Amino acid sequence: MKYIFITGGVISSLGKGLTAASLGTLLEARGLRIVLQKFDPYLNVDPGTMNPFQHGEVYVLDDGAETDLDLGHYERFTNCVLTRHNNLTSGQVYESVILKERRGDYLGKTVQVIPHVTDVIKGRIREISDESKYDVVITEIGGTTGDIEGLPFLEAIRQFILEVGAQNVLNVHVTLVPYIKAAHELKTKPTQQSVAKLREIGLQPQVLICRTELMLDLDLRQKLSMFCSVAEKAVIEERDVAHTIYEVPLTLHAEGLDQLVCDLLSLKTRQPDLAGWKNFVKRVISPAKRVTIAVIGKYFDVRDAYKSIYESLTHAAASEDCGIDLELIDAESLQDGVNGPLKDVSGILIPGGFGLRGVEGKIKAARFAREHNIPYLGLCLGMQVATIEFARNACGIKDANSTEFDKNAKEPVISLLEEQRGVKSMGASMRLGTWPTKIAKGTLAEKIYGSTEVMERHRHRYEFNMKYRDRMNEKGFVISGTSPDGTLAELIELRDHPYFVGCQYHPEFQSKPNKPHPLFKGFIQACLNYQSRGTRAPSDQESPPRVPEQELVLQR
């Protein structure tokens, strides 16, 4: 078994997760069996209770674990199907240690960071080190080298290397080589300082991944090599990509990273087969056509709040040789009118979310899509607001609402799951993970999926109230997917609309570059059909303006 540890220095958000995922892509393309995991130094047990404005997207795994969004990169870029054992936080570590101490497992010993905390961390690495399944374990350490909360993880790595042998471990350090515009010069000092800090802890990186805006010339590579005690060929340029994050594996391969890693770990492999990946990237960069899609959300201040949704749209569009122009529209800006902001779009997507803010704007956007036959995809809350809208305006249930927004709603078409009543704890207490959905025959959903049962990932507390099923069905509201026992609505569609689909689950967590999720693929196809008809909704000049121009870009 071989181990790769990926650390980061200088600043956060350098792209350690994307680098780890890209390395996984390259090693898989060489025929190696890999698995990835993420260690996060924060004291939260998991990111499930964190505000999207602070942390970005919460990525949900098959087993219901709420994890860091980097695990989304891991699953999208590789064939890995991850579980809660692939994400560890300081909160989980200390919780485990304290519970053991309370049970008396330490037999009266003084409980300390070394060895008790570091033993838990090392144990998690060993937990997934199954030689019958994997050749390489790639572990990303969150945070920045030098952060006080990250020290136990780095110390655990130092100990782990001693235990398994240095010949079986590779330390990769992702760092920043900034360009100082006034001096017209790339600077190596931040990287030197970061590596020095890492060496103080007892770790020497064998590979430097240098995030940079400009090309690293030979002199700079030699300087980094000398001052950081890293072989010159192991100073790897990771320049900002021009078009899409899916270029990163190709640029790292061009730098020779995957061959270098195999050489350093004495791994004998074939040359990587990257033909499929290159074709996908080509379609993303140079599509034959383009389509404009509005995403109606409320967390746009954070680039990664809807990360998996943006990527799923990219996957689906590429499969149709299509590019996407995203209109990111704050739901609160739509509460007084939607015709202006939405008049030129060919599709409307409403993602999940929590809380009352912006809900009325989302409801208006769903109505606009329904009344003008614009393709619509509602995810989780996006399904719920579409349900509320249809109940109010198509079924005459004027007081229709969700008990999330009004606990005393007179017409609760969306209500708290029965199993959620009495739940007090916020962490990991929603309906989480993969659950089966039974698809109704003869529906658009069956045509999209090509199957009568699918497995999808959930993260929610509220559900459609089945008491309203018959009343709404009479008006064209079809529940096309349910739980196997028929008690929970999982998927809805409108009978007389070309593509109006809402799902209670999160299909964006199962989309991959060359295997787009069926709901997203069907949505893109419907948007292209709508666009080809040349249909445009009427303009409302009194509607509020769109969000600032700087927000109307594809978030990466």
KOLDRENBA-397798 format. One record per residue (C-alpha): residue in one letter; y, z negated, x negated. Coordinates in nm, 3 decimals, padded with zeros to 5 digits. Each point is the difference from the previous one (the first is absolute). Example, Ala and Ser with C-alpha at 12.3 -4.5 7.8 and 13.67 -1.06 7.14 Angstrom:
REM KOLDRENBA-397798
  aa    north       up     east
   a  -00.450  -00.780  -01.230
   s   00.344   00.066  -00.137
END
This chain:
REM KOLDRENBA-397798
  aa    north       up     east
   m   00.000   00.000   00.000
   k   00.347   00.095  -00.126
   y   00.328  -00.163   00.103
   i   00.356   00.132   00.008
   f   00.293  -00.237   00.053
   i   00.337   00.147   00.096
   t   00.307  -00.216  -00.058
   g   00.369   00.077   00.042
   g   00.311  -00.086  -00.195
   v   00.381   00.016  -00.002
   i   00.053   00.033   00.377
   s  -00.200   00.001   00.322
   s  -00.074   00.309   00.211
   l  -00.094   00.211  -00.303
   g  -00.299   00.147   00.178
   k  -00.289  -00.203  -00.140
   g  -00.195   00.051   00.322
   l   00.054   00.373   00.000
   t  -00.096   00.013  -00.369
   a  -00.318  -00.197   00.066
   a  -00.088   00.224   00.295
   s   00.069   00.315  -00.203
   l  -00.220  -00.121  -00.284
   g  -00.269  -00.066   00.259
   t   00.039   00.359   00.126
   l  -00.049   00.138  -00.351
   l  -00.300  -00.217  -00.085
   e  -00.169   00.088   00.331
   a   00.061   00.367  -00.074
   r  -00.198  -00.058  -00.321
   g  -00.295  -00.129   00.200
   l   00.055  -00.372  -00.059
   r  -00.048  -00.259   00.273
   i   00.315  -00.211   00.019
   v   00.139  -00.288   00.203
   l   00.354  -00.135   00.006
   q   00.148  -00.340   00.077
   k   00.349  -00.151   00.012
   f   00.106  -00.348  -00.114
   d   00.333  -00.114   00.150
   p   00.177  -00.306  -00.150
   y   00.189  -00.102   00.317
   l  -00.103  -00.323   00.175
   n  -00.052   00.158   00.343
   v  -00.370   00.005   00.085
   d   00.048   00.364   00.096
   p   00.299   00.222   00.092
   g  -00.083  -00.015   00.372
   t   00.282  -00.241   00.084
   m   00.261   00.166  -00.224
   n   00.301   00.182   00.143
   p  -00.023   00.379  -00.050
   f   00.357  -00.009  -00.133
   q  -00.123  -00.216  -00.288
   h  -00.348   00.129  -00.072
   g  -00.038   00.340   00.165
   e  -00.317   00.107   00.174
   v  -00.298  -00.227   00.058
   y  -00.313   00.204  -00.063
   v  -00.309  -00.095   00.204
   l  -00.355   00.045  -00.129
   d  -00.325   00.058   00.190
   d  -00.090  -00.370  -00.004
   g   00.339  -00.102   00.141
   a   00.162  -00.112  -00.324
   e   00.379   00.035   00.001
   t   00.083   00.117  -00.349
   d   00.261   00.141  -00.233
   l   00.097   00.363   00.058
   d  -00.135   00.095  -00.345
   l  -00.347  -00.023   00.149
   g   00.109   00.291   00.218
   h   00.060   00.200  -00.316
   y  -00.345  -00.099  -00.125
   e  -00.178   00.118   00.314
   r   00.203   00.319   00.038
   f  -00.037   00.108  -00.362
   t  -00.370  -00.085  -00.039
   n  -00.322  -00.028   00.200
   c   00.016  -00.380  -00.003
   v  -00.041  -00.192   00.325
   l   00.148  -00.340  -00.081
   t  -00.038  -00.350   00.145
   r   00.179  -00.334  -00.021
   h  -00.177  -00.055  -00.334
   n   00.220   00.274  -00.150
   n   00.329  -00.187   00.049
   l   00.073  -00.346  -00.141
   t   00.324  -00.198   00.021
   s   00.111  -00.322  -00.166
   g  -00.003  -00.150   00.349
   q  -00.371   00.077   00.036
   v  -00.072  -00.134  -00.349
   y   00.177  -00.332   00.050
   e  -00.136  -00.037   00.353
   s  -00.353   00.040  -00.139
   v   00.058  -00.248  -00.281
   i   00.156  -00.264   00.227
   l  -00.277   00.030   00.261
   k  -00.260  -00.045  -00.273
   e   00.185  -00.305  -00.129
   r   00.016  -00.153   00.349
   r  -00.375   00.053   00.044
   g  -00.066  -00.169  -00.332
   d  -00.146   00.313  -00.162
   y   00.165  -00.084  -00.331
   l  -00.179  -00.338  -00.015
   g   00.313  -00.201  -00.072
   k   00.134   00.220  -00.280
   t   00.370   00.059  -00.045
   v   00.072   00.335   00.166
   q   00.209   00.228  -00.224
   v   00.115   00.360  -00.030
   i  -00.243   00.038  -00.289
   p  -00.289   00.014   00.071
   h  -00.004  -00.045   00.378
   v   00.264   00.252   00.110
   t  -00.096   00.258  -00.263
   d  -00.368  -00.041   00.091
   v   00.073   00.103   00.358
   i   00.185   00.311  -00.124
   k  -00.280   00.097  -00.239
   g  -00.251  -00.062   00.277
   r   00.170   00.258   00.220
   i  -00.035   00.263  -00.273
   r  -00.369  -00.079  -00.041
   e  -00.047  -00.001   00.377
   i   00.051   00.376   00.021
   s  -00.159   00.080  -00.338
   d  -00.320   00.150   00.136
   e  -00.154   00.232  -00.260
   s  -00.224   00.156   00.266
   k   00.312   00.127   00.180
   y   00.273   00.043  -00.261
   d   00.061   00.111  -00.356
   v   00.362  -00.115  -00.027
   v   00.204  -00.278   00.163
   i   00.377   00.065   00.003
   t   00.211  -00.312   00.061
   e   00.375   00.018   00.058
   i   00.203  -00.314  -00.069
   g   00.303  -00.018   00.228
   g   00.342  -00.120  -00.107
   t   00.166   00.037  -00.339
   t  -00.122  -00.135  -00.333
   g   00.191  -00.320  -00.071
   d   00.021  -00.115   00.362
   i  -00.110  -00.362   00.014
   e  -00.225   00.051   00.302
   g  -00.193   00.277  -00.176
   l  -00.099  -00.202  -00.307
   p  -00.332  -00.134   00.137
   f  -00.118   00.357   00.069
   l   00.084   00.117  -00.352
   e  -00.167  -00.307  -00.148
   a  -00.309   00.073   00.209
   i  -00.009   00.354  -00.141
   r   00.024  -00.136  -00.354
   q  -00.297  -00.227   00.064
   f  -00.193   00.275   00.178
   i   00.031   00.234  -00.298
   l  -00.156  -00.263  -00.225
   e  -00.288  -00.046   00.241
   v  -00.093   00.367   00.059
   g   00.096   00.138  -00.341
   a   00.312   00.190  -00.103
   q  -00.201   00.324  -00.023
   n  -00.047  -00.008   00.377
   v   00.365  -00.056   00.094
   l   00.313   00.214  -00.008
   n   00.351  -00.138   00.048
   v   00.248   00.250   00.141
   h   00.367  -00.101   00.015
   v   00.242   00.186   00.231
   t   00.355  -00.030  -00.128
   l   00.348   00.148   00.034
   v   00.173   00.223  -00.254
   p   00.351   00.020   00.149
   y   00.251   00.274  -00.062
   i   00.350  -00.127  -00.086
   k   00.229   00.272   00.123
   a   00.303  -00.102  -00.209
   a  -00.206   00.009  -00.319
   h  -00.203   00.309   00.100
   e  -00.306  -00.187  -00.119
   l  -00.332  -00.141   00.117
   k  -00.037  -00.364  -00.105
   t  -00.324  -00.159  -00.125
   k   00.121  -00.359  -00.033
   p  -00.099  -00.111   00.355
   t  -00.355   00.120  -00.066
   q  -00.009  -00.171  -00.339
   q   00.111  -00.329   00.159
   s  -00.250   00.031   00.283
   v  -00.291   00.065  -00.237
   a   00.115  -00.289  -00.219
   k  -00.010  -00.228   00.305
   l  -00.350   00.123   00.083
   r  -00.116  -00.065  -00.356
   e   00.140  -00.355   00.015
   i  -00.243  -00.059   00.283
   g  -00.285   00.136  -00.213
   l  -00.034   00.354   00.136
   q   00.045   00.318  -00.201
   p   00.026   00.320   00.204
   q  -00.195   00.298  -00.130
   v   00.185   00.248   00.225
   l   00.368   00.021   00.095
   i   00.093   00.183   00.321
   c   00.371   00.074  -00.038
   r   00.195   00.053   00.321
   t   00.294   00.224  -00.087
   e   00.243   00.250   00.147
   l  -00.014   00.225  -00.306
   m  -00.261   00.132  -00.240
   l  -00.109  -00.230  -00.283
   d   00.044   00.183  -00.331
   l  -00.221  -00.052  -00.305
   d   00.243  -00.234  -00.177
   l   00.018  -00.230   00.300
   r  -00.379  -00.005   00.040
   q  -00.038  -00.086  -00.368
   k   00.256  -00.279   00.032
   l  -00.179  -00.151   00.300
   s  -00.332   00.034  -00.181
   m   00.125  -00.187  -00.307
   f   00.186  -00.281   00.173
   c  -00.263  -00.058   00.269
   s  -00.312   00.044  -00.216
   v  -00.131   00.274   00.227
   a  -00.149   00.327  -00.126
   e   00.244   00.289   00.026
   k  -00.237   00.197   00.225
   a  -00.015  -00.305   00.229
   v   00.375   00.014   00.075
   i  -00.022   00.181   00.334
   e   00.299   00.154   00.173
   e   00.020  -00.062   00.375
   r   00.310   00.191   00.097
   d   00.143  -00.013   00.352
   v  -00.180   00.269   00.200
   a   00.204   00.280   00.148
   h  -00.160   00.036   00.343
   t  -00.280  -00.235   00.100
   i  -00.188  -00.307  -00.122
   y  -00.318   00.208   00.006
   e   00.123   00.172  -00.316
   v  -00.048  -00.323  -00.198
   p  -00.375   00.039  -00.071
   l   00.066   00.353  -00.124
   t   00.287  -00.102  -00.227
   l  -00.203  -00.289  -00.146
   h  -00.292   00.235  -00.056
   a   00.234   00.239  -00.182
   e   00.096  -00.293  -00.223
   g  -00.368  -00.057  -00.078
   l  -00.024  -00.344   00.160
   d  -00.347   00.036   00.151
   q  -00.155   00.134  -00.321
   l   00.171  -00.276  -00.199
   v  -00.135  -00.269   00.234
   c  -00.353   00.141  -00.025
   d   00.023   00.012  -00.379
   l   00.129  -00.358  -00.029
   l  -00.274  -00.131   00.231
   s  -00.273   00.223  -00.149
   l  -00.065   00.168   00.335
   k  -00.181   00.333  -00.017
   t   00.108   00.217   00.292
   r   00.043   00.361   00.107
   q   00.339   00.167   00.016
   p   00.181  -00.087   00.325
   d  -00.019   00.230   00.300
   l   00.356  -00.003   00.135
   a  -00.003   00.334   00.185
   g   00.011  -00.155   00.348
   w   00.278  -00.238  -00.100
   k   00.205   00.282  -00.153
   n  -00.036   00.211   00.314
   f   00.119  -00.291   00.215
   v   00.304  -00.059  -00.224
   k   00.081   00.372   00.008
   r   00.007  -00.006   00.381
   v   00.227  -00.306  -00.002
   i   00.244   00.151  -00.249
   s   00.008   00.359   00.128
   p  -00.094   00.006   00.369
   a   00.010   00.320   00.200
   k   00.193  -00.161   00.286
   r   00.192  -00.315   00.087
   v   00.035  -00.226   00.302
   t   00.252  -00.270   00.093
   i  -00.138  -00.333   00.121
   a   00.192  -00.307   00.112
   v  -00.133  -00.343  -00.092
   i   00.158  -00.263   00.225
   g  -00.021  -00.335  -00.180
   k   00.200  -00.304  -00.101
   y  -00.100  -00.082  -00.358
   f   00.156   00.294  -00.183
   d   00.191  -00.221  -00.244
   v  -00.332  -00.046  -00.181
   r  -00.147   00.317  -00.149
   d  -00.361  -00.105   00.044
   a   00.007  -00.154   00.349
   y  -00.167   00.311   00.149
   k  -00.171   00.119  -00.318
   s  -00.340   00.089   00.148
   i   00.161   00.187   00.290
   y   00.206   00.222  -00.229
   e  -00.307   00.071  -00.212
   s  -00.217   00.076   00.305
   l   00.260   00.249   00.123
   t  -00.001   00.161  -00.346
   h  -00.382   00.027   00.002
   a  -00.010   00.154   00.347
   a   00.287   00.240  -00.067
   a  -00.155   00.120  -00.327
   s  -00.323   00.080   00.186
   e   00.207   00.240   00.212
   d   00.187   00.138  -00.305
   c   00.312  -00.164   00.138
   g   00.282  -00.211  -00.138
   i   00.179  -00.277   00.187
   d   00.369  -00.072   00.046
   l   00.015  -00.360   00.113
   e   00.279  -00.132   00.218
   l  -00.010  -00.379  -00.045
   i   00.182  -00.136   00.302
   d   00.077  -00.367   00.056
   a  -00.123  -00.094   00.348
   e   00.308  -00.215   00.064
   s   00.221   00.309  -00.032
   l  -00.180   00.158   00.298
   q   00.060  -00.271   00.255
   d   00.303   00.181   00.143
   g  -00.141   00.353  -00.016
   v  -00.259   00.215  -00.174
   n   00.072   00.366   00.075
   g   00.228   00.057  -00.298
   p  -00.216  -00.151  -00.274
   l  -00.324   00.145   00.142
   k   00.109   00.342   00.125
   d  -00.115   00.195  -00.310
   v  -00.331  -00.169  -00.076
   s  -00.344   00.146   00.062
   g  -00.184  -00.331   00.020
   i   00.066  -00.371   00.057
   l  -00.197  -00.280  -00.162
   i   00.051  -00.367   00.081
   p  -00.173  -00.240  -00.242
   g  -00.109  -00.359   00.041
   g   00.224  -00.303  -00.027
   f   00.071  -00.345   00.136
   g   00.278  -00.155   00.205
   l   00.250   00.110   00.263
   r   00.259   00.163  -00.228
   g   00.019   00.374   00.054
   v  -00.264   00.010   00.275
   e   00.225   00.151   00.267
   g   00.095   00.279  -00.240
   k  -00.368   00.072  -00.061
   i  -00.066   00.005   00.374
   k   00.279   00.257   00.045
   a  -00.145   00.213  -00.280
   a  -00.345  -00.008   00.165
   r   00.155   00.108   00.328
   f   00.182   00.285  -00.173
   a  -00.327   00.124  -00.152
   r  -00.180  -00.024   00.334
   e   00.264   00.174   00.206
   h   00.061   00.283  -00.248
   n  -00.365   00.060  -00.093
   i   00.069  -00.088  -00.364
   p  -00.318  -00.102  -00.191
   y  -00.019  -00.379  -00.020
   l  -00.212  -00.236  -00.208
   g   00.031  -00.373   00.066
   l  -00.165  -00.247  -00.234
   c  -00.066  -00.357   00.121
   l   00.348  -00.098   00.128
   g   00.061   00.373   00.038
   m  -00.278   00.011   00.257
   q   00.134  -00.310   00.175
   v   00.357   00.125   00.040
   a  -00.136   00.330   00.134
   t  -00.203  -00.196   00.254
   i   00.300  -00.205   00.108
   e   00.212   00.315   00.030
   f  -00.256   00.184   00.211
   a  -00.049  -00.300   00.227
   r   00.375  -00.035   00.059
   n   00.102   00.363   00.038
   a  -00.311   00.186   00.117
   c  -00.171  -00.269   00.206
   g   00.304  -00.177   00.142
   i  -00.094  -00.337  -00.150
   k   00.361  -00.083  -00.081
   d  -00.068  -00.342  -00.153
   a  -00.280   00.120  -00.227
   n   00.010  -00.175  -00.336
   s  -00.205  -00.173  -00.267
   t  -00.047  -00.375  -00.014
   e   00.088   00.030  -00.367
   f   00.357   00.079   00.103
   d   00.013  -00.202   00.321
   k  -00.251  -00.284   00.039
   n   00.077  -00.012   00.372
   a  -00.015   00.375   00.064
   k  -00.047   00.079   00.369
   e  -00.204   00.312  -00.077
   p  -00.183  -00.064  -00.331
   v  -00.152   00.343  -00.064
   i  -00.043  -00.121  -00.360
   s  -00.123  -00.357  -00.039
   l  -00.141  -00.240  -00.255
   l  -00.367   00.045  -00.080
   e  -00.208  -00.265   00.173
   e  -00.142  -00.113  -00.334
   q   00.355  -00.055  -00.129
   r   00.093  -00.258   00.261
   g   00.039  -00.337  -00.164
   v   00.017   00.144  -00.352
   k   00.257  -00.198  -00.200
   s  -00.055   00.121  -00.356
   m   00.181   00.319  -00.099
   g  -00.207   00.095  -00.303
   a  -00.304   00.228   00.048
   s  -00.021  -00.088   00.371
   m   00.058   00.341   00.161
   r  -00.269   00.244   00.103
   l  -00.070   00.139  -00.344
   g  -00.228   00.248  -00.172
   t  -00.230   00.280   00.108
   w  -00.120   00.011   00.361
   p  -00.184   00.275   00.191
   t   00.179   00.215   00.256
   k  -00.191   00.187   00.271
   i   00.161   00.337   00.072
   a   00.003   00.128   00.359
   k  -00.162   00.339   00.052
   g   00.218   00.294   00.097
   t   00.316  -00.152  -00.149
   l   00.237   00.131  -00.264
   a  -00.118  -00.289  -00.216
   e  -00.358   00.126   00.008
   k   00.122   00.345  -00.104
   i   00.205  -00.147  -00.285
   y  -00.273  -00.223  -00.136
   g  -00.299   00.217   00.084
   s  -00.189  -00.321   00.070
   t  -00.061  -00.251   00.278
   e   00.029  -00.308  -00.222
   v   00.226  -00.073  -00.298
   m   00.072  -00.298  -00.225
   e   00.366  -00.091  -00.049
   r   00.201  -00.282  -00.161
   h   00.205  -00.239   00.214
   r   00.288  -00.244  -00.046
   h   00.145  -00.127   00.327
   r   00.019  -00.284   00.254
   y   00.092   00.186   00.318
   e  -00.194   00.251   00.212
   f   00.034   00.220   00.305
   n  -00.049  -00.198   00.320
   m  -00.298   00.163   00.172
   k   00.128  -00.119   00.341
   y   00.238   00.298  -00.011
   r  -00.260   00.258  -00.100
   d  -00.068   00.166   00.336
   r   00.362  -00.004   00.110
   m   00.118   00.172  -00.318
   n  -00.295   00.237  -00.016
   e   00.103   00.148   00.335
   k   00.324   00.114  -00.165
   g  -00.169   00.157  -00.303
   f  -00.036  -00.293  -00.242
   v  -00.350   00.032  -00.145
   i  -00.181  -00.269  -00.197
   s  -00.204   00.229  -00.221
   g  -00.144  -00.265  -00.231
   t  -00.122  -00.355   00.067
   s  -00.197  -00.275  -00.165
   p  -00.375   00.057   00.053
   d  -00.006  -00.245   00.292
   g   00.297   00.177   00.161
   t   00.221  -00.309   00.014
   l   00.261   00.101  -00.257
   a   00.211   00.318  -00.003
   e  -00.001   00.151  -00.348
   l   00.133   00.351   00.056
   i   00.223   00.156   00.265
   e   00.120   00.350   00.077
   l   00.197   00.176   00.274
   r  -00.189   00.244   00.217
   d   00.277   00.259   00.037
   h   00.148  -00.005  -00.349
   p  -00.101   00.226  -00.294
   y  -00.028  -00.295  -00.243
   f   00.104  -00.348   00.106
   v  -00.235  -00.246  -00.168
   g   00.025  -00.372  -00.066
   c  -00.253  -00.224  -00.171
   q  -00.020  -00.376  -00.023
   y  -00.146   00.022  -00.350
   h   00.140   00.129  -00.331
   p  -00.148   00.341  -00.091
   e   00.235   00.026  -00.298
   f  -00.227  -00.239  -00.192
   q  -00.285   00.252  -00.010
   s   00.172   00.322  -00.102
   k  -00.064   00.164  -00.339
   p   00.158   00.299  -00.178
   n  -00.284   00.243   00.067
   k  -00.124  -00.179   00.311
   p   00.293  -00.054   00.239
   h  -00.051  -00.222   00.301
   p  -00.079   00.202   00.316
   l   00.287  -00.151   00.203
   f   00.256   00.092  -00.266
   k  -00.153   00.345  -00.048
   g   00.009   00.063   00.375
   f   00.359  -00.126   00.013
   i   00.113   00.240  -00.274
   q  -00.177   00.291   00.170
   a   00.174  -00.087   00.327
   c   00.339  -00.022  -00.178
   l  -00.052   00.344  -00.152
   n  -00.093   00.142   00.341
   y   00.308  -00.157   00.156
   q   00.219   00.140  -00.276
   s  -00.150   00.348   00.028
   r   00.091   00.010   00.370
   g   00.365  -00.041  -00.099
   t   00.049  -00.277   00.257
   r   00.296  -00.229  -00.050
   a   00.101  -00.303   00.199
   p   00.352  -00.007   00.147
   s   00.274  -00.154  -00.211
   d   00.193  -00.312   00.095
   q   00.321  -00.003  -00.199
   e   00.076  -00.361   00.097
   s  -00.315  -00.135  -00.164
   p   00.045  -00.215  -00.313
   p  -00.013   00.178  -00.336
   r  -00.316   00.005  -00.208
   v  -00.066  -00.252  -00.271
   p   00.188   00.052  -00.330
   e  -00.094   00.310  -00.196
   q  -00.148  -00.197  -00.289
   e  -00.269  -00.135   00.233
   l  -00.105   00.344   00.123
   v  -00.238   00.068  -00.288
   l  -00.373  -00.021  -00.040
   q  -00.061  -00.353  -00.125
   r  -00.252  -00.015  -00.281
END
